[in-house]
Amino acid sequence: QVQLVESGGGLVQAGGSLRLSCAASGRTFNYHVMGWFRQAPGKERRFVAGISRGGLSTSYADSVKGRSTISRDNAKNTVYLQMNSLKPEDTAVYYCAARGQTRTIIAASSSDYDYWGQGTQVTVSS
């Protein structure tokens, strides 16, 4: 079991940057593929970015590709999402998620993730 706590959200102007962090509890963090998702009001939760267990492979949604970078520090049990050139349409609650320990592939479906954080609000003003 892993518990996830996100931080780093806030209000930012369009064109600005934010770095989200997700701290994980437990000793198994490096065995989990990690992902970031976001959910805007009235919309479904959508994949933003994912990273493999060792951090060598990453995947991004087209909507954030080139503007965001996912990374992880397994020594600190933390995964990050650096977001640049933010747009109003990036406004959403951002969630950190972990796949089960036996899963090695970065998945884009929320149903493929077993553990979730409580979310952190990101609001981008125009």
VENGIVEN-V193570 format. One record per residue. NEAR is the number of other ideal C-beta (glycine too) atoms within 12 Angstrom. D_CENTER is the distance of its C-alpha to the mean C-alpha in Angstrom with 2 decimals. Layout:
((NEAR D_CENTER) (NEAR D_CENTER))
This chain:
((15 18.36) (30 15.27) (21 14.22) (36 10.90) (25 11.06) (34 8.74) (24 10.69) (27 11.34) (32 11.44) (22 14.86) (16 17.37) (26 17.75) (18 20.23) (19 19.71) (17 19.50) (22 17.88) (23 14.84) (34 12.23) (28 10.19) (43 7.56) (30 8.06) (44 7.62) (27 11.11) (33 12.40) (18 16.03) (17 18.48) (13 19.76) (23 17.92) (33 14.48) (25 15.59) (23 16.55) (41 13.21) (40 11.14) (54 7.45) (45 4.83) (54 2.12) (40 5.42) (39 7.84) (24 11.44) (23 14.33) (12 17.65) (7 19.65) (13 17.19) (14 15.41) (26 11.77) (27 10.46) (33 8.25) (42 6.53) (42 5.99) (39 6.97) (38 9.11) (27 12.41) (28 13.92) (19 15.81) (24 13.40) (14 15.97) (19 14.41) (29 11.46) (25 11.04) (26 10.16) (27 11.26) (14 14.56) (21 13.80) (33 11.59) (18 13.29) (13 15.29) (27 13.64) (35 10.22) (27 9.72) (39 7.27) (27 9.42) (37 10.42) (20 13.62) (22 15.09) (10 17.99) (15 16.03) (27 13.78) (30 10.75) (46 7.54) (31 6.90) (45 5.77) (25 9.32) (39 10.34) (21 14.08) (23 16.76) (34 15.09) (24 16.93) (19 17.94) (19 16.38) (37 12.87) (27 13.86) (34 11.96) (27 10.45) (46 6.68) (35 5.82) (46 4.51) (44 6.91) (42 9.54) (33 12.34) (21 15.86) (19 17.56) (13 19.77) (24 17.20) (18 16.85) (19 15.51) (33 12.10) (26 12.29) (24 11.39) (18 12.92) (25 11.58) (16 14.91) (25 14.21) (30 11.87) (23 14.01) (32 12.25) (29 10.19) (33 9.79) (19 11.83) (26 9.53) (31 10.12) (25 12.16) (37 12.02) (26 15.47) (29 16.88) (16 20.66) (14 22.96))
